[in-house]
Amino acid sequence: MTHAYAIMRDPVTNAQYCEYLNALPTEEAAKRYCLLMEQHFFGGIMRDYTPKPGFENKPVVFVSWLDAQAFGAWAGGRLPTADEWKKAAAWLPDQNRNAAFCTGRDDPPTQQDVIFYDDEDGWALPAPHLADVDWYRPSGAYGIRGMAGNVGEWVDAEMTNGWKLALGGSLFRPVEQTRTEATEGDRSDKRLSTFGFRLAKMV
């Protein structure tokens, strides 16, 4: 992959998604909102399209792949391709390859650096378990934050069964899911408690 592109340093936050909802016509905003954003303890947006207190800077969840695409069109961006996302997360320029993990390293991360679930140690953070996007230190060759764990991220790619692809693992997944080649996914209209997104664009 040789084309030039830009990608967001952090995933889209609840505060940013609220700005989007409040900019939409009433009917369209209702289509792009999910009540689980208010009702679930991972969700961070009230039904009046304001962030829950303390959730402003956490990544938005309960957004489908279609919701993410619509946000991108509004914001002047798009979902990254799988190759773009992996390069931003894991590229090793001096070795001309991706690292084994989405941190840009070949050694597995610890819960001091990445939010994932461990069978022995449990959650990486106390409830509500999700980290703010700036909890992460910049990592990889490009200084991107939060590509490993916390929330899986929708990308513009499909699995062999036609589901849309998500990368990076999440707070609910084990460390192995933060491997660069690890994948998961779901239907394009599915809103999940541990899937978020970030945008990219050509430059």
Backbone as a printed PyTorch tensor [residue, N CA C, xyz], in Angstrom:
tensor([[[  0.8480,  -1.1890,   0.0000],
         [  0.0000,   0.0000,   0.0000],
         [  0.8880,   1.2450,   0.0000]],

        [[  0.7120,   2.0990,  -1.0050],
         [  1.5990,   3.2530,  -1.1500],
         [  0.8750,   4.5890,  -1.1410]],

        [[ -0.4560,   4.5920,  -1.1710],
         [ -1.1560,   5.8730,  -1.2210],
         [ -1.0670,   6.6000,   0.1190]],

        [[ -1.1470,   7.9370,   0.0450],
         [ -1.0760,   8.7650,   1.2510],
         [ -2.4750,   8.9390,   1.8360]],

        [[ -2.5800,   8.7880,   3.1440],
         [ -3.8630,   8.9640,   3.8150],
         [ -3.6160,   9.4730,   5.2240]],

        [[ -4.6300,  10.0570,   5.7900],
         [ -4.5950,  10.4870,   7.1950],
         [ -5.6110,   9.6650,   7.9660]],

        [[ -5.3200,   9.4180,   9.2320],
         [ -6.2370,   8.6650,  10.0870],
         [ -6.3110,   9.3590,  11.4400]],

        [[ -7.4670,   9.3190,  12.0630],
         [ -7.6430,   9.9780,  13.3470],
         [ -6.6990,   9.3860,  14.3930]],

        [[ -6.1370,  10.2550,  15.2270],
         [ -5.2600,   9.7970,  16.3020],
         [ -6.0250,   8.9250,  17.2840]],

        [[ -7.2870,   9.2600,  17.5490],
         [ -8.1140,   8.5630,  18.5310],
         [ -9.4160,   8.0950,  17.8900]],

        [[-10.0700,   7.0960,  18.4830],
         [-11.4150,   6.7620,  18.0140],
         [-12.4010,   7.8960,  18.2940]],

        [[-13.5070,   7.8940,  17.5840],
         [-14.5580,   8.8970,  17.7750],
         [-15.1240,   8.7680,  19.1830]],

        [[-15.2660,   9.8940,  19.8620],
         [-15.7330,   9.9070,  21.2510],
         [-17.2400,  10.1480,  21.3340]],

        [[-17.7670,   9.9400,  22.5310],
         [-19.1890,  10.2450,  22.7690],
         [-19.4830,  11.7230,  22.5190]],

        [[-18.5960,  12.6080,  22.9390],
         [-18.8130,  14.0380,  22.7240],
         [-18.8800,  14.3630,  21.2360]],

        [[-18.0120,  13.7570,  20.4370],
         [-18.0280,  14.0010,  19.0000],
         [-19.2890,  13.4360,  18.3490]],

        [[-19.7260,  12.2730,  18.8190],
         [-20.9380,  11.6840,  18.2380],
         [-22.1640,  12.4970,  18.6410]],

        [[-22.1620,  13.0690,  19.8380],
         [-23.2580,  13.9550,  20.2390],
         [-23.3200,  15.1920,  19.3480]],

        [[-22.1780,  15.7510,  19.0170],
         [-22.1480,  16.8990,  18.1070],
         [-22.7970,  16.5400,  16.7780]],

        [[-22.4960,  15.3520,  16.2960],
         [-23.0920,  14.8500,  15.0520],
         [-24.6030,  14.7000,  15.1860]],

        [[-25.0610,  14.0350,  16.2370],
         [-26.4970,  13.8260,  16.4220],
         [-27.2440,  15.1510,  16.4810]],

        [[-26.6790,  16.1150,  17.1770],
         [-27.3450,  17.4150,  17.3250],
         [-27.3400,  18.2330,  16.0430]],

        [[-26.4800,  17.8820,  15.0960],
         [-26.4350,  18.5910,  13.8120],
         [-27.3990,  18.0020,  12.7850]],

        [[-27.9390,  16.8250,  13.0690],
         [-28.8000,  16.1410,  12.1040],
         [-30.2540,  16.5740,  12.2300]],

        [[-31.0320,  16.4540,  11.1390],
         [-32.4810,  16.5980,  11.2610],
         [-33.0240,  15.5850,  12.2640]],

        [[-34.1380,  15.8990,  12.8900],
         [-34.6710,  15.1020,  13.9960],
         [-34.8310,  13.6320,  13.6450]],

        [[-35.4210,  13.3390,  12.4910],
         [-35.6750,  11.9360,  12.1280],
         [-34.3760,  11.1910,  11.8670]],

        [[-33.4220,  11.8470,  11.2290],
         [-32.1490,  11.1900,  10.9460],
         [-31.3730,  10.9510,  12.2380]],

        [[-31.4050,  11.9000,  13.1530],
         [-30.7150,  11.7200,  14.4340],
         [-31.2860,  10.5290,  15.1900]],

        [[-32.6030,  10.3810,  15.1650],
         [-33.2360,   9.2500,  15.8520],
         [-32.7860,   7.9220,  15.2470]],

        [[-32.5650,   7.9000,  13.9380],
         [-32.0990,   6.6870,  13.2640],
         [-30.6750,   6.3380,  13.6630]],

        [[-29.8660,   7.3460,  13.9970],
         [-28.4510,   7.1230,  14.2820],
         [-28.1600,   6.9990,  15.7720]],

        [[-29.2210,   7.0000,  16.5820],
         [-29.0790,   6.8620,  18.0290],
         [-29.6310,   5.5090,  18.4580]],

        [[-29.0100,   4.9430,  19.4880],
         [-29.4510,   3.6610,  20.0400],
         [-29.6940,   3.8430,  21.5390]],

        [[-30.8430,   3.4140,  22.0240],
         [-31.1710,   3.5930,  23.4410],
         [-30.1750,   2.9100,  24.3740]],

        [[-29.4920,   1.8780,  23.8730],
         [-28.4830,   1.2280,  24.7050],
         [-27.3190,   2.1600,  25.0150]],

        [[-27.1630,   3.2160,  24.2450],
         [-26.1430,   4.2190,  24.5800],
         [-26.4200,   4.8350,  25.9490]],

        [[-27.6760,   4.9010,  26.3380],
         [-28.0450,   5.4130,  27.6530],
         [-28.2020,   4.2940,  28.6690]],

        [[-28.7820,   3.1660,  28.2480],
         [-29.1860,   2.1310,  29.1930],
         [-28.0400,   1.2040,  29.6200]],

        [[-27.0820,   0.9650,  28.7440],
         [-25.9970,   0.0260,  29.0310],
         [-24.8390,   0.7500,  29.7250]],

        [[-24.1370,   0.0440,  30.6190],
         [-23.0730,   0.7090,  31.3720],
         [-21.8430,   1.0160,  30.5300]],

        [[-21.7140,   0.4520,  29.3310],
         [-20.6420,   0.8690,  28.4180],
         [-21.0590,   2.0830,  27.5890]],

        [[-22.3710,   2.2890,  27.4270],
         [-22.8560,   3.3890,  26.6050],
         [-22.6050,   4.7350,  27.2600]],

        [[-22.4500,   5.7820,  26.4270],
         [-22.0750,   7.0700,  26.9830],
         [-22.8930,   8.2590,  26.5260]],

        [[-24.0950,   8.0280,  25.9530],
         [-24.8770,   9.1470,  25.4140],
         [-26.3200,   9.0530,  25.9110]],

        [[-26.8100,  10.1480,  26.4700],
         [-28.1870,  10.2180,  26.9400],
         [-29.1330,  10.4100,  25.7540]],

        [[-30.4130,  10.1580,  25.9970],
         [-31.3770,  10.2560,  24.8950],
         [-31.6310,  11.6900,  24.4470]],

        [[-31.1380,  12.6860,  25.2000],
         [-31.2060,  14.0740,  24.7370],
         [-29.9520,  14.4650,  23.9610]],

        [[-29.1470,  13.4570,  23.5950],
         [-27.9390,  13.6280,  22.7790],
         [-26.8730,  14.4580,  23.4950]],

        [[-26.7400,  14.2300,  24.7810],
         [-25.6340,  14.7780,  25.5560],
         [-24.8520,  13.6080,  26.1560]],

        [[-23.5470,  13.7710,  26.3710],
         [-22.7720,  12.6740,  26.9530],
         [-23.1610,  12.4320,  28.4110]],

        [[-23.1310,  11.1780,  28.8220],
         [-23.2320,  10.8830,  30.2390],
         [-22.0540,  11.5430,  30.9560]],

        [[-22.2660,  12.0590,  32.1570],
         [-21.1490,  12.6490,  32.9070],
         [-20.0020,  11.6560,  33.0590]],

        [[-18.8070,  12.0870,  32.7070],
         [-17.6280,  11.2440,  32.7910],
         [-17.3670,  10.4020,  31.5560]],

        [[-18.2920,  10.4250,  30.5940],
         [-18.1450,   9.6090,  29.3930],
         [-17.7980,  10.4370,  28.1590]],

        [[-17.6100,  11.7350,  28.3380],
         [-17.3990,  12.6190,  27.1930],
         [-16.2450,  12.1600,  26.3010]],

        [[-15.1670,  11.7060,  26.9190],
         [-13.9420,  11.3970,  26.1800],
         [-13.7130,   9.9040,  26.0090]],

        [[-14.7390,   9.1130,  26.2910],
         [-14.6530,   7.6800,  26.0310],
         [-15.1260,   7.4050,  24.6020]],

        [[-14.6530,   6.3260,  23.9800],
         [-15.0770,   6.0410,  22.6170],
         [-16.5640,   5.6970,  22.5450]],

        [[-17.2200,   6.2030,  21.5300],
         [-18.6260,   5.8920,  21.3400],
         [-18.7670,   4.4150,  20.9800]],

        [[-19.7790,   3.7680,  21.5470],
         [-20.1100,   2.3800,  21.2240],
         [-21.6090,   2.3090,  20.9120]],

        [[-22.0720,   1.1250,  20.5560],
         [-23.4450,   0.9350,  20.0660],
         [-23.6830,   1.7220,  18.7810]],

        [[-22.6440,   1.7950,  17.9590],
         [-22.7680,   2.3430,  16.6140],
         [-22.5240,   1.2050,  15.6270]],

        [[-23.3940,   1.0630,  14.6760],
         [-23.2290,   0.0350,  13.6550],
         [-22.2180,   0.4870,  12.6030]],

        [[-21.8410,  -0.4310,  11.7400],
         [-20.9770,  -0.0860,  10.6110],
         [-21.6580,   0.9640,   9.7470]],

        [[-22.9660,   0.8310,   9.5610],
         [-23.7100,   1.8120,   8.7690],
         [-23.7350,   3.1770,   9.4540]],

        [[-23.8920,   3.1920,  10.7780],
         [-23.8320,   4.4510,  11.5310],
         [-22.4640,   5.1120,  11.3480]],

        [[-21.4060,   4.3020,  11.4210],
         [-20.0530,   4.8370,  11.2770],
         [-19.8420,   5.4270,   9.8860]],

        [[-20.3580,   4.7570,   8.8760],
         [-20.2550,   5.2730,   7.5090],
         [-20.9830,   6.6100,   7.3850]],

        [[-22.1570,   6.6990,   7.9830],
         [-22.9340,   7.9410,   7.9140],
         [-22.2140,   9.0770,   8.6390]],

        [[-21.6300,   8.7860,   9.7950],
         [-20.8560,   9.7970,  10.5040],
         [-19.6960,  10.2780,   9.6350]],

        [[-19.0280,   9.3410,   8.9760],
         [-17.9080,   9.7010,   8.1240],
         [-18.3140,  10.6330,   6.9960]],

        [[-19.4450,  10.3520,   6.3680],
         [-19.9290,  11.2100,   5.2920],
         [-20.2150,  12.6190,   5.8060]],

        [[-20.7670,  12.7120,   7.0160],
         [-21.0540,  14.0240,   7.6220],
         [-19.7660,  14.7600,   7.9700]],

        [[-18.7780,  14.0410,   8.4610],
         [-17.5490,  14.6550,   8.9640],
         [-16.4920,  14.8680,   7.8840]],

        [[-16.7460,  14.3930,   6.6820],
         [-15.7720,  14.5550,   5.6150],
         [-14.6760,  13.5100,   5.6110]],

        [[-14.9840,  12.3400,   6.1360],
         [-14.0280,  11.2420,   6.1550],
         [-14.7110,   9.9450,   5.7610]],

        [[-14.0780,   8.8530,   6.1120],
         [-14.5980,   7.5180,   5.7890],
         [-13.9510,   6.5210,   6.7400]],

        [[-14.5010,   5.3280,   6.7840],
         [-13.8380,   4.2670,   7.5290],
         [-12.5410,   3.8860,   6.8200]],

        [[-11.4760,   3.6210,   7.5630],
         [-10.2450,   3.1560,   6.9150],
         [-10.4280,   1.7480,   6.3670]],

        [[ -9.6620,   1.4200,   5.3430],
         [ -9.6020,   0.0350,   4.9100],
         [ -8.8570,  -0.7710,   5.9700]],

        [[ -8.9440,  -2.0820,   5.8780],
         [ -8.2220,  -2.9270,   6.8310],
         [ -6.7220,  -2.6980,   6.7240]],

        [[ -6.2030,  -2.5680,   5.5030],
         [ -4.7670,  -2.3570,   5.3300],
         [ -4.3330,  -1.0050,   5.8930]],

        [[ -5.1360,   0.0320,   5.6810],
         [ -4.8180,   1.3460,   6.2410],
         [ -4.7920,   1.2940,   7.7620]],

        [[ -5.7920,   0.6480,   8.3250],
         [ -5.8870,   0.5690,   9.7830],
         [ -4.6900,  -0.1840,  10.3610]],

        [[ -4.3650,  -1.3190,   9.7560],
         [ -3.2440,  -2.1290,  10.2670],
         [ -1.9160,  -1.3870,  10.1520]],

        [[ -1.7300,  -0.6630,   9.0460],
         [ -0.4790,   0.0820,   8.8960],
         [ -0.3690,   1.1700,   9.9610]],

        [[ -1.4560,   1.8700,  10.2080],
         [ -1.4370,   2.9140,  11.2430],
         [ -1.1390,   2.3310,  12.6150]],

        [[ -1.6330,   1.1340,  12.8680],
         [ -1.4680,   0.5120,  14.1830],
         [ -0.1080,  -0.1300,  14.3730]],

        [[  0.4100,  -0.7840,  13.3360],
         [  1.4690,  -1.7590,  13.5710],
         [  2.6770,  -1.6760,  12.6510]],

        [[  2.7330,  -0.7230,  11.7290],
         [  3.8040,  -0.7070,  10.7450],
         [  5.1710,  -0.4750,  11.3930]],

        [[  6.1450,  -1.2790,  10.9370],
         [  7.5440,  -1.1490,  11.3540],
         [  8.3430,  -0.7080,  10.1290]],

        [[  8.5730,   0.5950,   9.9550],
         [  9.1920,   1.0860,   8.7140],
         [ 10.5810,   0.4990,   8.4430]],

        [[ 11.3550,   0.2960,   9.5050],
         [ 12.7130,  -0.1990,   9.3030],
         [ 12.7440,  -1.6630,   8.8920]],

        [[ 11.6150,  -2.3780,   9.1080],
         [ 11.5440,  -3.7860,   8.7350],
         [ 10.5550,  -4.0560,   7.6040]],

        [[  9.8610,  -3.0050,   7.1710],
         [  8.9290,  -3.1120,   6.0500],
         [  7.8610,  -4.1860,   6.2780]],

        [[  7.3110,  -4.1900,   7.5000],
         [  6.2650,  -5.1580,   7.8430],
         [  5.4530,  -4.6230,   9.0040]],

        [[  4.3090,  -5.2740,   9.2330],
         [  3.5060,  -4.9720,  10.4130],
         [  4.0180,  -5.7730,  11.6050]],

        [[  3.9800,  -5.1500,  12.7640],
         [  4.3020,  -5.8560,  14.0040],
         [  3.2120,  -6.8770,  14.3150]],

        [[  3.5020,  -7.7650,  15.2400],
         [  2.5490,  -8.8260,  15.5870],
         [  1.3090,  -8.2820,  16.2870]],

        [[  1.4700,  -7.1780,  17.0420],
         [  0.3520,  -6.6330,  17.8050],
         [  0.0320,  -5.2050,  17.3550]],

        [[ -1.1890,  -4.7940,  17.6330],
         [ -1.6730,  -3.4770,  17.2090],
         [ -1.0540,  -2.3200,  17.9690]],

        [[ -0.1160,  -2.6080,  18.8300],
         [  0.6600,  -1.5900,  19.5260],
         [  1.9020,  -1.1770,  18.7450]],

        [[  2.1570,  -1.8440,  17.6100],
         [  3.3890,  -1.6060,  16.8680],
         [  4.5720,  -2.3630,  17.4250]],

        [[  4.3080,  -3.4080,  18.2120],
         [  5.3630,  -4.2100,  18.8350],
         [  5.0740,  -5.6890,  18.5920]],

        [[  6.1200,  -6.4920,  18.6750],
         [  5.9570,  -7.9350,  18.5080],
         [  5.6820,  -8.6470,  19.8240]],

        [[  5.9750,  -8.0020,  20.9550],
         [  5.7010,  -8.6150,  22.2460],
         [  4.2870,  -8.2530,  22.6870]],

        [[  3.5900,  -9.1650,  23.3530],
         [  2.2090,  -8.8710,  23.7590],
         [  2.1430,  -7.7370,  24.7650]],

        [[  1.1060,  -6.9090,  24.6840],
         [  0.9660,  -5.8140,  25.6410],
         [  0.5220,  -6.3170,  27.0140]],

        [[  0.6350,  -5.4460,  28.0040],
         [  0.1200,  -5.7220,  29.3420],
         [ -1.0760,  -4.8110,  29.6080]],

        [[ -1.7750,  -5.0760,  30.6950],
         [ -2.9240,  -4.2450,  31.0460],
         [ -2.5170,  -2.8560,  31.5530]],

        [[ -1.2410,  -2.6220,  31.7350],
         [ -0.7860,  -1.2790,  32.0730],
         [ -0.7650,  -0.3680,  30.8420]],

        [[ -0.7720,  -0.9890,  29.6520],
         [ -0.6750,  -0.2220,  28.4060],
         [ -1.9010,  -0.3550,  27.5120]],

        [[ -2.6400,  -1.4310,  27.6610],
         [ -3.7500,  -1.7400,  26.7520],
         [ -4.9170,  -2.2950,  27.5660]],

        [[ -6.1290,  -1.9010,  27.1850],
         [ -7.3340,  -2.3580,  27.8820],
         [ -7.8470,  -3.6400,  27.2360]],

        [[ -7.6460,  -4.7740,  27.9150],
         [ -8.1860,  -6.0600,  27.4830],
         [ -8.5690,  -6.8520,  28.7260]],

        [[ -9.2650,  -7.9730,  28.5290],
         [ -9.7100,  -8.7930,  29.6570],
         [ -8.7430,  -9.9490,  29.8570]],

        [[ -8.3650, -10.1810,  31.1010],
         [ -7.4530, -11.2680,  31.4370],
         [ -8.1710, -12.2710,  32.3370]],

        [[ -8.0520, -13.5530,  32.0180],
         [ -8.7700, -14.5750,  32.7790],
         [ -8.3720, -14.5960,  34.2570]],

        [[ -7.1410, -14.2440,  34.5600],
         [ -6.6890, -14.2460,  35.9510],
         [ -6.8880, -12.8950,  36.6240]],

        [[ -6.5520, -11.8210,  35.9370],
         [ -6.6010, -10.4890,  36.5420],
         [ -7.9130,  -9.7530,  36.2970]],

        [[ -8.7390, -10.2500,  35.3910],
         [-10.0410,  -9.6390,  35.1340],
         [ -9.9310,  -8.3730,  34.3120]],

        [[-10.7900,  -7.3990,  34.6310],
         [-10.8300,  -6.1390,  33.8910],
         [ -9.5540,  -5.3320,  34.1160]],

        [[ -9.1490,  -4.5890,  33.0930],
         [ -7.9630,  -3.7410,  33.2200],
         [ -8.2450,  -2.5030,  34.0640]],

        [[ -9.4900,  -1.9940,  34.0180],
         [ -9.8810,  -0.8060,  34.7670],
         [-11.1620,  -1.0990,  35.5440]],

        [[-11.4210,  -0.3860,  36.6370],
         [-12.6920,  -0.5520,  37.3460],
         [-13.8660,  -0.0840,  36.4900]],

        [[-15.0730,  -0.4320,  36.8960],
         [-16.2760,  -0.0550,  36.1530],
         [-16.2960,   1.4550,  35.9140]],

        [[-16.6950,   1.8800,  34.7210],
         [-17.3160,   1.1310,  33.6250],
         [-16.3420,   0.4450,  32.6760]],

        [[-15.0630,   0.3280,  33.0690],
         [-14.0640,  -0.4840,  32.3650],
         [-13.5100,   0.1490,  31.0910]],

        [[-14.2680,   0.9620,  30.4020],
         [-13.7660,   1.6390,  29.2050],
         [-12.8220,   2.7670,  29.5890]],

        [[-11.7340,   2.9000,  28.8490],
         [-10.7920,   3.9910,  29.0810],
         [-11.1470,   5.2050,  28.2300]],

        [[-10.8610,   6.3950,  28.7390],
         [-10.8890,   7.5830,  27.8970],
         [ -9.8650,   7.4110,  26.7840]],

        [[-10.1070,   8.0720,  25.6550],
         [ -9.1970,   7.8830,  24.5240],
         [ -7.7860,   8.3780,  24.8380]],

        [[ -7.6580,   9.3820,  25.7080],
         [ -6.3200,   9.8840,  26.0190],
         [ -5.6530,   9.1210,  27.1660]],

        [[ -6.2760,   8.0480,  27.6430],
         [ -5.6080,   7.1450,  28.5940],
         [ -4.4150,   6.4730,  27.9210]],

        [[ -4.5520,   6.2220,  26.6340],
         [ -3.5060,   5.5410,  25.8820],
         [ -2.3560,   6.4910,  25.5530]],

        [[ -1.1460,   5.9590,  25.6240],
         [  0.0070,   6.6830,  25.1100],
         [  0.1100,   6.4530,  23.6030]],

        [[  0.6790,   7.4040,  22.8560],
         [  0.8900,   7.1650,  21.4230],
         [  1.7540,   5.9200,  21.2260]],

        [[  1.4520,   5.1440,  20.1920],
         [  2.2110,   3.9200,  19.9440],
         [  2.4110,   3.7340,  18.4470]],

        [[  3.2680,   2.7960,  18.1020],
         [  3.5400,   2.5200,  16.7060],
         [  4.3520,   3.6190,  16.0450]],

        [[  4.6240,   3.4490,  14.7720],
         [  5.4720,   4.3760,  14.0350],
         [  4.8360,   5.7440,  13.8600]],

        [[  3.5060,   5.8210,  13.9530],
         [  2.8110,   7.0600,  13.6340],
         [  2.1640,   7.7330,  14.8440]],

        [[  2.3850,   7.2050,  16.0300],
         [  1.8890,   7.8490,  17.2390],
         [  0.3890,   7.8380,  17.3970]],

        [[ -0.2740,   6.8320,  16.8480],
         [ -1.7220,   6.7070,  16.9640],
         [ -2.0510,   6.1060,  18.3350]],

        [[ -3.2190,   6.4530,  18.8780],
         [ -3.5840,   5.9720,  20.2140],
         [ -4.7850,   5.0280,  20.1590]],

        [[ -4.7460,   4.0300,  21.0240],
         [ -5.9130,   3.1970,  21.2680],
         [ -6.2780,   2.2270,  20.1680]],

        [[ -5.3130,   1.7790,  19.3830],
         [ -5.6190,   0.8140,  18.3170],
         [ -5.7750,  -0.6050,  18.8720]],

        [[ -5.1990,  -0.8670,  20.0240],
         [ -5.2740,  -2.1970,  20.6360],
         [ -6.1900,  -2.1470,  21.8470]],

        [[ -7.1900,  -3.0070,  21.8890],
         [ -8.0690,  -3.1080,  23.0410],
         [ -9.0320,  -1.9400,  23.1710]],

        [[ -9.6570,  -1.8470,  24.3330],
         [-10.6750,  -0.8450,  24.6750],
         [-11.9310,  -1.0520,  23.8520]],

        [[-11.9430,  -0.6290,  22.5800],
         [-13.0550,  -0.9680,  21.6850],
         [-12.4940,  -1.5120,  20.3810]],

        [[-13.1650,  -2.5290,  19.8260],
         [-12.8700,  -2.9400,  18.4700],
         [-13.3100,  -1.8470,  17.5150]],

        [[-12.7080,  -1.7810,  16.3520],
         [-13.0020,  -0.6890,  15.4290],
         [-13.4450,  -1.2110,  14.0640]],

        [[-14.6160,  -0.7320,  13.6510],
         [-15.1120,  -1.0530,  12.3110],
         [-14.1310,  -0.5390,  11.2570]],

        [[-13.9220,  -1.3280,  10.2110],
         [-13.1500,  -0.8910,   9.0500],
         [-13.9470,  -1.2100,   7.7890]],

        [[-13.5020,  -0.6430,   6.6950],
         [-14.2060,  -0.8320,   5.4280],
         [-13.7060,  -2.1070,   4.7600]],

        [[-14.1640,  -3.2250,   5.2890],
         [-13.7650,  -4.5330,   4.7790],
         [-14.8080,  -5.5600,   5.2270]],

        [[-14.8300,  -6.6870,   4.5390],
         [-15.7880,  -7.7470,   4.8570],
         [-15.0810,  -9.0300,   5.2330]],

        [[-15.7200,  -9.8140,   6.0890],
         [-15.2910, -11.1670,   6.3860],
         [-15.8200, -12.0880,   5.2920]],

        [[-15.3760, -13.3220,   5.2830],
         [-15.7850, -14.2440,   4.2270],
         [-17.2810, -14.5490,   4.2670]],

        [[-17.9150, -14.3650,   5.4280],
         [-19.3550, -14.6200,   5.5350],
         [-20.1990, -13.3900,   5.2020]],

        [[-19.5460, -12.3010,   4.7690],
         [-20.2720, -11.0960,   4.4170],
         [-20.4290, -10.0970,   5.5480]],

        [[-20.0620, -10.4980,   6.7820],
         [-20.1060,  -9.5470,   7.8910],
         [-19.0330,  -8.4730,   7.7050]],

        [[-19.2630,  -7.3120,   8.2730],
         [-18.2800,  -6.2440,   8.2480],
         [-17.2080,  -6.5110,   9.3090]],

        [[-16.0010,  -6.0880,   8.9890],
         [-14.8330,  -6.4310,   9.7910],
         [-14.5630,  -5.3830,  10.8720]],

        [[-14.1020,  -5.8520,  12.0190],
         [-13.6190,  -4.9810,  13.0930],
         [-12.2680,  -5.5010,  13.5550]],

        [[-11.3870,  -4.5700,  13.9280],
         [-10.0170,  -4.9170,  14.2880],
         [ -9.6420,  -4.3340,  15.6510]],

        [[ -8.6140,  -4.9060,  16.2620],
         [ -8.0230,  -4.3090,  17.4480],
         [ -8.3590,  -4.9520,  18.7710]],

        [[ -9.3580,  -5.8430,  18.8110],
         [ -9.7640,  -6.4010,  20.0950],
         [-10.5610,  -5.3960,  20.9060]],

        [[-10.8100,  -5.6970,  22.1660],
         [-11.5980,  -4.7890,  23.0090],
         [-11.3670,  -5.1040,  24.4790]],

        [[-11.9830,  -4.3070,  25.3380],
         [-11.8870,  -4.5200,  26.7850],
         [-12.4800,  -5.8480,  27.2170]],

        [[-13.2930,  -6.4560,  26.3730],
         [-13.9890,  -7.6940,  26.6960],
         [-13.2660,  -8.9160,  26.1320]],

        [[-12.2300,  -8.6890,  25.3240],
         [-11.5100,  -9.7660,  24.6470],
         [-10.1440, -10.0030,  25.2990]],

        [[ -9.5620, -11.2050,  25.1050],
         [ -8.2240, -11.4760,  25.6590],
         [ -7.1410, -10.7760,  24.8440]],

        [[ -5.9360, -10.7880,  25.3690],
         [ -4.8260, -10.1020,  24.7270],
         [ -4.5670, -10.6170,  23.3130]],

        [[ -4.8410, -11.8960,  23.0650],
         [ -4.5980, -12.4600,  21.7390],
         [ -5.4070, -11.7380,  20.6570]],

        [[ -6.5410, -11.1420,  21.0570],
         [ -7.3740, -10.4540,  20.0780],
         [ -6.7720,  -9.1100,  19.6620]],

        [[ -5.7270,  -8.6630,  20.3620],
         [ -5.0560,  -7.4250,  19.9670],
         [ -3.9410,  -7.6840,  18.9540]],

        [[ -3.8110,  -8.9100,  18.5010],
         [ -2.8680,  -9.1920,  17.4130],
         [ -3.3190,  -8.4660,  16.1450]],

        [[ -2.3700,  -8.0520,  15.3410],
         [ -2.6720,  -7.2740,  14.1430],
         [ -3.5550,  -8.0540,  13.1740]],

        [[ -3.3740,  -9.3460,  13.0770],
         [ -4.1500, -10.1500,  12.1320],
         [ -5.4150, -10.7560,  12.7450]],

        [[ -5.6790, -10.4820,  14.0110],
         [ -6.9100, -10.9880,  14.6430],
         [ -8.1050, -10.1820,  14.1370]],

        [[ -9.1990, -10.8640,  13.8830],
         [-10.3890, -10.1930,  13.3500],
         [-11.6370, -10.6330,  14.1050]],

        [[-12.6360,  -9.7960,  14.0530],
         [-13.9950, -10.1440,  14.4350],
         [-14.9150,  -9.2710,  13.5960]],

        [[-16.1970,  -9.4420,  13.7480],
         [-17.1100,  -8.6440,  12.9470],
         [-18.5500,  -8.9890,  13.2170]],

        [[-19.4380,  -8.3590,  12.4590],
         [-20.8640,  -8.6230,  12.6060],
         [-21.5930,  -7.9960,  11.4180]],

        [[-22.9060,  -8.0680,  11.4550],
         [-23.7210,  -7.4780,  10.4000],
         [-23.5250,  -5.9620,  10.3580]],

        [[-23.7280,  -5.3860,   9.2040],
         [-23.4960,  -3.9500,   9.0450],
         [-24.4530,  -3.1040,   9.8640]],

        [[-25.5990,  -3.6780,  10.2550],
         [-26.5780,  -2.9090,  11.0320],
         [-26.5360,  -3.2290,  12.5270]],

        [[-25.5880,  -4.0390,  12.9520],
         [-25.5170,  -4.4710,  14.3480],
         [-24.8030,  -3.4160,  15.2010]],

        [[-25.4120,  -3.0820,  16.3260],
         [-24.8320,  -2.1260,  17.2730],
         [-24.3530,  -2.8880,  18.5040]],

        [[-23.0660,  -2.8600,  18.7280],
         [-22.4460,  -3.6820,  19.7560],
         [-21.8330,  -2.8360,  20.8580]],

        [[-21.7700,  -3.4030,  22.0460],
         [-21.2830,  -2.6620,  23.2120],
         [-19.7850,  -2.4280,  23.1900]],

        [[-19.0620,  -3.1360,  22.3380],
         [-17.6010,  -3.0240,  22.3470],
         [-17.0250,  -2.6550,  20.9810]],

        [[-17.8530,  -2.1760,  20.0630],
         [-17.3620,  -1.7380,  18.7490],
         [-17.5100,  -0.2360,  18.6140]],

        [[-16.4390,   0.4230,  18.2230],
         [-16.4510,   1.8450,  17.8810],
         [-15.8130,   2.0290,  16.5180]],

        [[-15.2280,   3.1960,  16.2840],
         [-14.6040,   3.4520,  14.9710],
         [-13.7660,   4.7180,  15.0260]],

        [[-12.9190,   4.8750,  14.0240],
         [-12.2350,   6.1370,  13.7460],
         [-12.2730,   6.3460,  12.2420]],

        [[-11.9830,   7.5460,  11.8020],
         [-12.0790,   7.8800,  10.3860],
         [-10.7010,   8.0500,   9.7490]],

        [[-10.6950,   7.9100,   8.4340],
         [ -9.5180,   8.1830,   7.6240],
         [ -9.9460,   9.0230,   6.4330]],

        [[ -8.9690,   9.5450,   5.6940],
         [ -9.2520,  10.2320,   4.4430],
         [ -7.9820,  10.2860,   3.6100]],

        [[ -8.1380,  10.4270,   2.3090],
         [ -7.0060,  10.5710,   1.4200],
         [ -6.4170,  11.9630,   1.5830]],

        [[ -5.1170,  12.0620,   1.3820],
         [ -4.4490,  13.3690,   1.4300],
         [ -3.5780,  13.5490,   0.1770]]])
